[in-house]
């Protein structure tokens, strides 16, 4: 099951499984909420993407979206599909 949220920070968050039929759902959500082309998209909680799901991510990338990926699977998707990753400041501890 796919879950789509729009966070207060104007980040589009996708979670769950991106499977057959999700492309229409993603496109409908994006167009109905009039999201900007260069939208930040959080995919850390995506646990599976089939071909249709990968096409959805590609469609978002073609619109100019940048992706936030913090899980190994999300990073794998970004690398394999050549999705642009949103640059973030390092969250780790500082040096002592």
mmCIF file of the C-alpha atoms, coordinates in Angstrom:
data_MODEL
# 
_entry.id   MODEL 
# 
loop_
_atom_site.group_PDB 
_atom_site.id 
_atom_site.type_symbol 
_atom_site.label_atom_id 
_atom_site.label_alt_id 
_atom_site.label_comp_id 
_atom_site.label_asym_id 
_atom_site.label_entity_id 
_atom_site.label_seq_id 
_atom_site.pdbx_PDB_ins_code 
_atom_site.Cartn_x 
_atom_site.Cartn_y 
_atom_site.Cartn_z 
_atom_site.occupancy 
_atom_site.B_iso_or_equiv 
_atom_site.pdbx_formal_charge 
_atom_site.auth_seq_id 
_atom_site.auth_comp_id 
_atom_site.auth_asym_id 
_atom_site.auth_atom_id 
_atom_site.pdbx_PDB_model_num 
ATOM 1  C CA . UNK A 1 1  ? 0.000  0.000  0.000   1.00 0.00 ? 1  UNK A CA 1 
ATOM 2  C CA . UNK A 1 2  ? 1.228  3.483  -0.876  1.00 0.00 ? 2  UNK A CA 1 
ATOM 3  C CA . UNK A 1 3  ? 0.873  6.428  1.458   1.00 0.00 ? 3  UNK A CA 1 
ATOM 4  C CA . UNK A 1 4  ? 1.341  9.993  0.215   1.00 0.00 ? 4  UNK A CA 1 
ATOM 5  C CA . UNK A 1 5  ? 1.703  12.879 2.666   1.00 0.00 ? 5  UNK A CA 1 
ATOM 6  C CA . UNK A 1 6  ? 2.492  16.539 2.290   1.00 0.00 ? 6  UNK A CA 1 
ATOM 7  C CA . UNK A 1 7  ? 4.516  17.566 5.313   1.00 0.00 ? 7  UNK A CA 1 
ATOM 8  C CA . UNK A 1 8  ? 4.339  21.039 6.834   1.00 0.00 ? 8  UNK A CA 1 
ATOM 9  C CA . UNK A 1 9  ? 7.745  21.749 5.378   1.00 0.00 ? 9  UNK A CA 1 
ATOM 10 C CA . UNK A 1 10 ? 6.247  21.289 1.887   1.00 0.00 ? 10 UNK A CA 1 
ATOM 11 C CA . UNK A 1 11 ? 8.022  17.966 1.453   1.00 0.00 ? 11 UNK A CA 1 
ATOM 12 C CA . UNK A 1 12 ? 6.140  15.253 -0.422  1.00 0.00 ? 12 UNK A CA 1 
ATOM 13 C CA . UNK A 1 13 ? 6.596  11.993 1.505   1.00 0.00 ? 13 UNK A CA 1 
ATOM 14 C CA . UNK A 1 14 ? 6.027  8.623  -0.144  1.00 0.00 ? 14 UNK A CA 1 
ATOM 15 C CA . UNK A 1 15 ? 5.908  5.549  2.098   1.00 0.00 ? 15 UNK A CA 1 
ATOM 16 C CA . UNK A 1 16 ? 5.182  1.888  1.616   1.00 0.00 ? 16 UNK A CA 1 
ATOM 17 C CA . UNK A 1 17 ? 4.994  0.053  -1.697  1.00 0.00 ? 17 UNK A CA 1 
ATOM 18 C CA . UNK A 1 18 ? 5.132  1.821  -5.061  1.00 0.00 ? 18 UNK A CA 1 
ATOM 19 C CA . UNK A 1 19 ? 3.336  -0.717 -7.239  1.00 0.00 ? 19 UNK A CA 1 
ATOM 20 C CA . UNK A 1 20 ? 1.050  -1.001 -10.258 1.00 0.00 ? 20 UNK A CA 1 
ATOM 21 C CA . UNK A 1 21 ? -1.423 1.852  -10.409 1.00 0.00 ? 21 UNK A CA 1 
ATOM 22 C CA . UNK A 1 22 ? 0.523  4.151  -8.125  1.00 0.00 ? 22 UNK A CA 1 
ATOM 23 C CA . UNK A 1 23 ? 1.683  6.379  -10.966 1.00 0.00 ? 23 UNK A CA 1 
ATOM 24 C CA . UNK A 1 24 ? -1.832 7.694  -11.486 1.00 0.00 ? 24 UNK A CA 1 
ATOM 25 C CA . UNK A 1 25 ? -2.197 8.210  -7.744  1.00 0.00 ? 25 UNK A CA 1 
ATOM 26 C CA . UNK A 1 26 ? 1.086  10.125 -7.477  1.00 0.00 ? 26 UNK A CA 1 
ATOM 27 C CA . UNK A 1 27 ? 0.348  12.259 -10.547 1.00 0.00 ? 27 UNK A CA 1 
ATOM 28 C CA . UNK A 1 28 ? -3.159 13.027 -9.294  1.00 0.00 ? 28 UNK A CA 1 
ATOM 29 C CA . UNK A 1 29 ? -1.866 14.049 -5.858  1.00 0.00 ? 29 UNK A CA 1 
ATOM 30 C CA . UNK A 1 30 ? 0.872  16.257 -7.292  1.00 0.00 ? 30 UNK A CA 1 
ATOM 31 C CA . UNK A 1 31 ? -1.393 18.013 -9.787  1.00 0.00 ? 31 UNK A CA 1 
ATOM 32 C CA . UNK A 1 32 ? -4.349 18.430 -7.408  1.00 0.00 ? 32 UNK A CA 1 
ATOM 33 C CA . UNK A 1 33 ? -2.108 20.019 -4.756  1.00 0.00 ? 33 UNK A CA 1 
ATOM 34 C CA . UNK A 1 34 ? -0.374 22.186 -7.371  1.00 0.00 ? 34 UNK A CA 1 
ATOM 35 C CA . UNK A 1 35 ? 3.047  21.254 -6.096  1.00 0.00 ? 35 UNK A CA 1 
ATOM 36 C CA . UNK A 1 36 ? 6.042  23.048 -7.600  1.00 0.00 ? 36 UNK A CA 1 
ATOM 37 C CA . UNK A 1 37 ? 8.108  21.228 -10.197 1.00 0.00 ? 37 UNK A CA 1 
ATOM 38 C CA . UNK A 1 38 ? 11.230 21.332 -8.018  1.00 0.00 ? 38 UNK A CA 1 
ATOM 39 C CA . UNK A 1 39 ? 9.529  19.521 -5.163  1.00 0.00 ? 39 UNK A CA 1 
ATOM 40 C CA . UNK A 1 40 ? 11.475 17.817 -2.376  1.00 0.00 ? 40 UNK A CA 1 
ATOM 41 C CA . UNK A 1 41 ? 10.378 14.167 -2.187  1.00 0.00 ? 41 UNK A CA 1 
ATOM 42 C CA . UNK A 1 42 ? 11.085 12.003 0.875   1.00 0.00 ? 42 UNK A CA 1 
ATOM 43 C CA . UNK A 1 43 ? 11.368 8.311  -0.106  1.00 0.00 ? 43 UNK A CA 1 
ATOM 44 C CA . UNK A 1 44 ? 13.164 6.929  2.953   1.00 0.00 ? 44 UNK A CA 1 
ATOM 45 C CA . UNK A 1 45 ? 10.078 4.900  3.950   1.00 0.00 ? 45 UNK A CA 1 
ATOM 46 C CA . UNK A 1 46 ? 9.539  3.304  0.526   1.00 0.00 ? 46 UNK A CA 1 
ATOM 47 C CA . UNK A 1 47 ? 10.022 -0.425 1.034   1.00 0.00 ? 47 UNK A CA 1 
ATOM 48 C CA . UNK A 1 48 ? 9.401  -1.698 -2.513  1.00 0.00 ? 48 UNK A CA 1 
ATOM 49 C CA . UNK A 1 49 ? 9.028  -0.310 -6.030  1.00 0.00 ? 49 UNK A CA 1 
ATOM 50 C CA . UNK A 1 50 ? 8.062  -2.299 -9.116  1.00 0.00 ? 50 UNK A CA 1 
ATOM 51 C CA . UNK A 1 51 ? 8.374  -0.980 -12.679 1.00 0.00 ? 51 UNK A CA 1 
ATOM 52 C CA . UNK A 1 52 ? 5.300  1.251  -12.257 1.00 0.00 ? 52 UNK A CA 1 
ATOM 53 C CA . UNK A 1 53 ? 6.693  2.647  -9.019  1.00 0.00 ? 53 UNK A CA 1 
ATOM 54 C CA . UNK A 1 54 ? 10.033 3.336  -10.656 1.00 0.00 ? 54 UNK A CA 1 
ATOM 55 C CA . UNK A 1 55 ? 8.187  5.142  -13.462 1.00 0.00 ? 55 UNK A CA 1 
ATOM 56 C CA . UNK A 1 56 ? 6.457  7.296  -10.839 1.00 0.00 ? 56 UNK A CA 1 
ATOM 57 C CA . UNK A 1 57 ? 9.801  8.283  -9.344  1.00 0.00 ? 57 UNK A CA 1 
ATOM 58 C CA . UNK A 1 58 ? 11.149 8.975  -12.829 1.00 0.00 ? 58 UNK A CA 1 
ATOM 59 C CA . UNK A 1 59 ? 8.136  11.172 -13.612 1.00 0.00 ? 59 UNK A CA 1 
ATOM 60 C CA . UNK A 1 60 ? 8.777  13.200 -10.456 1.00 0.00 ? 60 UNK A CA 1 
ATOM 61 C CA . UNK A 1 61 ? 12.458 13.533 -11.381 1.00 0.00 ? 61 UNK A CA 1 
ATOM 62 C CA . UNK A 1 62 ? 11.546 14.710 -14.893 1.00 0.00 ? 62 UNK A CA 1 
ATOM 63 C CA . UNK A 1 63 ? 9.450  17.451 -13.287 1.00 0.00 ? 63 UNK A CA 1 
ATOM 64 C CA . UNK A 1 64 ? 12.545 18.587 -11.373 1.00 0.00 ? 64 UNK A CA 1 
ATOM 65 C CA . UNK A 1 65 ? 11.999 16.871 -8.018  1.00 0.00 ? 65 UNK A CA 1 
ATOM 66 C CA . UNK A 1 66 ? 14.923 16.245 -5.680  1.00 0.00 ? 66 UNK A CA 1 
ATOM 67 C CA . UNK A 1 67 ? 14.862 13.168 -3.462  1.00 0.00 ? 67 UNK A CA 1 
ATOM 68 C CA . UNK A 1 68 ? 15.650 12.672 0.208   1.00 0.00 ? 68 UNK A CA 1 
ATOM 69 C CA . UNK A 1 69 ? 16.771 9.103  0.830   1.00 0.00 ? 69 UNK A CA 1 
ATOM 70 C CA . UNK A 1 70 ? 18.112 7.897  4.168   1.00 0.00 ? 70 UNK A CA 1 
ATOM 71 C CA . UNK A 1 71 ? 17.436 4.152  4.020   1.00 0.00 ? 71 UNK A CA 1 
ATOM 72 C CA . UNK A 1 72 ? 19.582 1.722  2.082   1.00 0.00 ? 72 UNK A CA 1 
ATOM 73 C CA . UNK A 1 73 ? 16.710 0.763  -0.257  1.00 0.00 ? 73 UNK A CA 1 
ATOM 74 C CA . UNK A 1 74 ? 15.846 4.415  -0.980  1.00 0.00 ? 74 UNK A CA 1 
ATOM 75 C CA . UNK A 1 75 ? 19.502 5.186  -1.692  1.00 0.00 ? 75 UNK A CA 1 
ATOM 76 C CA . UNK A 1 76 ? 19.634 2.119  -3.951  1.00 0.00 ? 76 UNK A CA 1 
ATOM 77 C CA . UNK A 1 77 ? 16.604 3.403  -5.898  1.00 0.00 ? 77 UNK A CA 1 
ATOM 78 C CA . UNK A 1 78 ? 18.171 6.844  -6.298  1.00 0.00 ? 78 UNK A CA 1 
ATOM 79 C CA . UNK A 1 79 ? 21.411 5.350  -7.534  1.00 0.00 ? 79 UNK A CA 1 
ATOM 80 C CA . UNK A 1 80 ? 19.852 2.799  -9.879  1.00 0.00 ? 80 UNK A CA 1 
ATOM 81 C CA . UNK A 1 81 ? 17.300 5.209  -11.364 1.00 0.00 ? 81 UNK A CA 1 
ATOM 82 C CA . UNK A 1 82 ? 19.742 8.142  -11.302 1.00 0.00 ? 82 UNK A CA 1 
ATOM 83 C CA . UNK A 1 83 ? 17.402 10.269 -9.238  1.00 0.00 ? 83 UNK A CA 1 
ATOM 84 C CA . UNK A 1 84 ? 18.799 13.593 -8.025  1.00 0.00 ? 84 UNK A CA 1 
ATOM 85 C CA . UNK A 1 85 ? 19.430 13.499 -4.276  1.00 0.00 ? 85 UNK A CA 1 
ATOM 86 C CA . UNK A 1 86 ? 18.637 16.513 -2.138  1.00 0.00 ? 86 UNK A CA 1 
ATOM 87 C CA . UNK A 1 87 ? 21.829 17.700 -0.475  1.00 0.00 ? 87 UNK A CA 1 
ATOM 88 C CA . UNK A 1 88 ? 21.564 17.723 3.318   1.00 0.00 ? 88 UNK A CA 1 
ATOM 89 C CA . UNK A 1 89 ? 23.781 18.808 6.133   1.00 0.00 ? 89 UNK A CA 1 
ATOM 90 C CA . UNK A 1 90 ? 25.386 15.915 7.984   1.00 0.00 ? 90 UNK A CA 1 
ATOM 91 C CA . UNK A 1 91 ? 23.302 14.903 10.989  1.00 0.00 ? 91 UNK A CA 1 
ATOM 92 C CA . UNK A 1 92 ? 26.095 13.051 12.760  1.00 0.00 ? 92 UNK A CA 1 
ATOM 93 C CA . UNK A 1 93 ? 27.922 14.179 15.826  1.00 0.00 ? 93 UNK A CA 1 
ATOM 94 C CA . UNK A 1 94 ? 30.650 16.730 15.537  1.00 0.00 ? 94 UNK A CA 1 
ATOM 95 C CA . UNK A 1 95 ? 34.284 15.859 16.142  1.00 0.00 ? 95 UNK A CA 1 
ATOM 96 C CA . UNK A 1 96 ? 35.558 15.864 19.683  1.00 0.00 ? 96 UNK A CA 1 
# 
